[in-house]
Amino acid sequence: MWVTGYHPVEEVLSSRVQRPRKILIADSVPEKVRQSLATKAETAGVPCLSCPREEWHRRTGEKEGAGIAAEIPEFRYVELSAWLGSLPDRTASFLLDGITDPHNLGAVLRNVRAFGLSGVVIPRDRSCPVTSAVFRASAGAAAHVPVVQVKNLTRAVEDLQEAGFWVYAAVMDGETDVSAFSPAGRTGFVLGNEDTGVRRLVREKCDGTVRIPMEEGIDSLNVGVSSGILAYCTRVARVP
């Protein structure tokens, strides 16, 4: 997989998990930028190569990225049991029920990193995996945020509950206004598909529901925006 763009590549170089094989920079990239990335790559022990812009496009298969790319073998997902065992007593995470847009997944990952949540759980099927587009949309946050890929999201909700999580579905008709929500020590939020929302079976497994209050005439918010609001409210609610 090729991760492209200055910030995503910079983040990959500092990641302890998503280690790149090499950095490839087009010779049309400004010298100052090339030197900066070459220094970071040398510090990380990663080869940094330069080539003509046409070759860069051919080798990476990318049209975006400003001539800067890092090759990683594949995205490394985290095992659910290992992830649960590593979490502190006070934490929050997102479970994504069929998010298919890479820009939305990238936005969620960026919000998780920005507001200090512990990770994201996604189903293996009918869901966007972590791709180059997700890396770009997350501004490189995908290099640091633990992403757990599971076979069955409903079962994953149960696994989190057994690990001490209280799990809430974020829906339009939620029982609790998020501005008045008091998070548990371990809290999980389920965010639904861009078109169909949280599936019935998943919602029924949750401990409750929350809603984001909005003015009349607005049906819903983009899932990236919703994740940012939920992450921020959870962080604020935990400030002494």
C-alpha positions as CSV (number, residue, x, y, z in Angstrom):
1,M,0.0,0.0,0.0
2,W,1.2,3.5,-0.9
3,V,0.5,6.2,1.6
4,T,0.8,9.6,0.0
5,G,1.0,13.3,1.1
6,Y,3.5,15.0,3.3
7,H,1.7,14.7,6.6
8,P,0.5,11.1,6.2
9,V,4.1,10.1,5.2
10,E,5.5,12.1,8.2
11,E,3.1,10.3,10.5
12,V,3.9,6.9,9.1
13,L,7.6,7.5,9.7
14,S,6.9,8.2,13.4
15,S,4.5,5.2,13.8
16,R,5.5,2.3,16.0
17,V,3.1,0.0,14.2
18,Q,2.7,0.9,10.5
19,R,6.4,0.8,9.6
20,P,7.2,1.7,6.0
21,R,9.4,-0.2,3.6
22,K,10.6,2.9,1.9
23,I,9.9,6.5,1.1
24,L,9.6,7.6,-2.6
25,I,9.8,11.3,-3.5
26,A,9.4,12.9,-6.9
27,D,12.4,15.1,-7.9
28,S,9.9,17.9,-8.5
29,V,9.3,18.2,-4.8
30,P,11.0,21.3,-3.3
31,E,14.5,20.5,-2.0
32,K,13.7,21.7,1.5
33,V,10.8,19.3,1.8
34,R,12.9,16.4,0.3
35,Q,15.7,17.0,2.8
36,S,13.3,17.2,5.7
37,L,11.7,13.8,4.9
38,A,15.1,12.3,4.1
39,T,16.3,13.2,7.5
40,K,13.2,11.8,9.2
41,A,13.5,8.6,7.1
42,E,17.2,8.2,8.1
43,T,16.3,8.6,11.7
44,A,13.7,5.9,11.4
45,G,16.1,3.6,9.4
46,V,13.9,3.7,6.3
47,P,15.3,4.0,2.8
48,C,14.4,7.3,1.1
49,L,14.5,7.3,-2.8
50,S,14.0,10.0,-5.4
51,C,12.7,9.6,-9.0
52,P,11.2,11.6,-11.8
53,R,7.5,12.7,-11.3
54,E,6.3,10.4,-14.1
55,E,8.0,7.4,-12.6
56,W,6.5,8.3,-9.2
57,H,3.0,8.3,-10.7
58,R,3.7,4.9,-12.4
59,R,5.2,3.2,-9.3
60,T,2.6,4.4,-6.8
61,G,-0.4,4.4,-9.1
62,E,-1.4,7.6,-7.3
63,K,-2.5,10.9,-8.9
64,E,-2.6,12.8,-5.6
65,G,0.0,13.1,-2.9
66,A,2.2,15.9,-4.2
67,G,4.9,13.5,-5.2
68,I,5.5,12.1,-1.7
69,A,4.8,8.5,-0.8
70,A,5.6,5.8,1.7
71,E,5.1,2.1,1.0
72,I,3.9,-0.1,3.8
73,P,3.4,-3.9,3.4
74,E,-0.2,-3.7,4.5
75,F,-2.2,-2.0,7.2
76,R,-1.8,-3.8,10.5
77,Y,-5.0,-4.2,12.3
78,V,-5.1,-4.9,16.0
79,E,-6.6,-8.1,17.5
80,L,-9.7,-7.4,19.6
81,S,-8.6,-9.4,22.7
82,A,-5.1,-7.8,22.8
83,W,-6.6,-4.3,22.3
84,L,-9.1,-4.8,25.1
85,G,-6.4,-6.0,27.4
86,S,-4.3,-3.0,26.8
87,L,-7.0,-0.3,27.6
88,P,-7.1,1.8,30.8
89,D,-10.1,1.8,33.1
90,R,-11.3,5.2,31.7
91,T,-11.5,5.2,28.0
92,A,-13.8,5.7,25.0
93,S,-13.9,4.2,21.5
94,F,-16.0,4.1,18.4
95,L,-17.6,1.0,16.7
96,L,-18.5,1.7,13.1
97,D,-21.5,-0.2,11.7
98,G,-20.9,-0.3,8.0
99,I,-19.1,2.9,7.2
100,T,-18.2,2.7,3.5
101,D,-16.8,6.1,2.6
102,P,-13.0,6.3,3.1
103,H,-13.2,10.1,3.8
104,N,-15.6,9.4,6.7
105,L,-13.4,6.7,8.1
106,G,-10.4,9.0,7.8
107,A,-12.3,11.8,9.6
108,V,-13.3,9.4,12.5
109,L,-9.7,8.3,12.9
110,R,-8.5,11.9,13.0
111,N,-11.1,12.7,15.7
112,V,-10.1,9.7,17.7
113,R,-6.5,10.9,17.7
114,A,-7.3,14.5,18.3
115,F,-9.5,13.9,21.3
116,G,-7.6,11.0,22.9
117,L,-9.9,8.0,22.3
118,S,-8.5,4.5,22.4
119,G,-9.4,3.1,19.0
120,V,-12.0,2.1,16.4
121,V,-13.7,-1.2,15.8
122,I,-14.9,-2.0,12.2
123,P,-16.5,-5.1,10.6
124,R,-14.5,-7.0,8.0
125,D,-17.4,-7.1,5.5
126,R,-19.5,-4.3,4.0
127,S,-17.2,-1.7,5.5
128,C,-14.4,0.5,4.3
129,P,-11.0,-0.9,5.2
130,V,-8.0,1.3,5.9
131,T,-6.7,2.4,2.5
132,S,-4.4,5.1,1.1
133,A,-7.5,7.4,0.8
134,V,-8.3,6.8,4.5
135,F,-4.7,7.7,5.4
136,R,-5.0,11.0,3.4
137,A,-8.4,11.8,4.9
138,S,-7.1,11.2,8.4
139,A,-4.0,13.4,7.8
140,G,-1.9,10.5,8.9
141,A,-3.8,9.7,12.1
142,A,-4.4,6.2,10.7
143,A,-0.7,5.5,11.4
144,H,-1.3,5.8,15.1
145,V,-4.9,4.9,16.0
146,P,-5.6,1.2,16.8
147,V,-8.1,-0.2,14.3
148,V,-9.7,-3.5,15.2
149,Q,-11.3,-5.5,12.4
150,V,-13.9,-8.0,13.5
151,K,-16.0,-10.6,11.7
152,N,-19.2,-9.8,13.6
153,L,-19.9,-6.3,15.1
154,T,-22.8,-7.5,17.2
155,R,-20.5,-10.0,18.9
156,A,-17.8,-7.3,19.3
157,V,-20.4,-5.1,21.2
158,E,-20.8,-8.0,23.6
159,D,-17.1,-8.5,23.9
160,L,-16.7,-4.8,24.9
161,Q,-19.5,-5.1,27.4
162,E,-17.8,-8.1,29.0
163,A,-14.7,-6.0,29.2
164,G,-16.5,-3.3,31.2
165,F,-17.7,-1.1,28.4
166,W,-21.1,0.6,28.3
167,V,-22.0,0.8,24.6
168,Y,-24.4,3.4,23.1
169,A,-25.8,3.7,19.6
170,A,-25.7,7.3,18.2
171,V,-29.1,7.7,16.6
172,M,-31.5,10.5,15.7
173,D,-34.1,9.4,18.3
174,G,-31.6,8.7,21.0
175,E,-32.7,8.6,24.6
176,T,-30.0,10.9,26.0
177,D,-28.9,14.3,24.7
178,V,-25.1,14.1,24.3
179,S,-24.7,17.4,26.0
180,A,-26.2,15.9,29.1
181,F,-24.5,12.5,28.7
182,S,-22.3,11.2,31.5
183,P,-19.8,8.7,30.1
184,A,-19.0,5.5,32.0
185,G,-15.5,4.5,32.9
186,R,-15.3,2.6,29.6
187,T,-17.6,3.9,26.9
188,G,-18.2,2.8,23.3
189,F,-20.2,4.7,20.7
190,V,-21.7,2.9,17.7
191,L,-21.9,5.1,14.5
192,G,-24.1,3.8,11.7
193,N,-23.9,3.5,7.9
194,E,-24.1,6.8,6.0
195,D,-27.5,5.8,4.5
196,T,-29.2,3.2,6.8
197,G,-27.8,4.1,10.2
198,V,-27.1,1.6,13.0
199,R,-28.6,-1.8,12.2
200,R,-31.4,-3.1,14.4
201,L,-29.6,-6.1,15.8
202,V,-26.6,-3.9,16.7
203,R,-28.8,-1.3,18.3
204,E,-30.6,-3.9,20.4
205,K,-27.3,-5.1,21.9
206,C,-26.3,-1.6,23.0
207,D,-26.9,-0.4,26.6
208,G,-28.6,2.7,25.5
209,T,-28.8,5.4,22.8
210,V,-27.6,9.0,22.5
211,R,-28.5,11.8,20.1
212,I,-26.9,15.0,19.0
213,P,-29.4,17.9,19.3
214,M,-30.0,19.8,16.1
215,E,-32.3,22.5,14.7
216,E,-35.4,21.4,12.8
217,G,-35.0,20.8,9.2
218,I,-31.7,18.9,9.5
219,D,-32.1,15.2,9.2
220,S,-28.6,14.0,10.1
221,L,-24.9,14.9,10.2
222,N,-22.0,13.4,8.4
223,V,-20.5,10.6,10.4
224,G,-17.2,12.3,10.6
225,V,-18.8,15.4,12.1
226,S,-20.8,13.3,14.5
227,S,-17.8,11.4,15.7
228,G,-16.0,14.7,16.4
229,I,-19.0,16.0,18.5
230,L,-19.2,12.8,20.5
231,A,-15.5,12.6,21.1
232,Y,-15.3,16.2,22.2
233,C,-18.3,15.9,24.5
234,T,-16.9,12.8,26.1
235,R,-13.5,14.5,26.7
236,V,-15.2,17.6,28.2
237,A,-17.4,15.5,30.4
238,R,-14.3,13.9,31.9
239,V,-12.5,17.1,32.7
240,P,-12.5,17.6,36.5
